[in-house]
Structures are given as structure tokens and as C-alpha cells.
């Protein structure tokens, strides 16, 4: 199930809601990135850890990889903003 739309979206969400062509282009790019074996492995690792910590399916904070390899809880907006440009 897709997440609910927020009442007060941030700048990029506003942009993609208003620009259909850009949204379609982003969707194609995201599909390619998320299909990579390395990305699938990363998602599986995070899902395993969320299940282990009892966080899976409850919403809340993301698990974020630190530079030393640990996984820590972090607000989704901060985690995703910092990691957005990495490929």
C-alpha cells in the first residue's frame, strides 16, 4: 500500500506532484536503481534488521547506515535527503 499524501509536502514532493513529465522520468530512474542487485541486498538487510528490532510494518524512523557500518534509527527525511545523490 502506498503511503498517504501529506498535507504539507516538502519542496521536491511539491515539484513532482506538479510536473507529470518529471515524475514519470523519476519513476523510470527509481525503477532502474531499485532493480540493482546491490540495492535489493541493501533493502533485504534493512528489512531483516527492522524485523529483528520489532519495527517492521509499524512506520516510524528509518534505519540508517553509519560510516562504521552500524545501523541506527534516524528520521526518514534526514536519512533519505543525505543518501539521495548516491548511486
Protein Blocks (a to p, Z undefined) as FASTA:
>chain_A
ZZdddfbdcfklmmmmmmmklmmmmmmmmmmmmmpmklmmmmmmmmmmmmmnopgongpj
dddddfkopacdddfklmmmmmmmpZZ
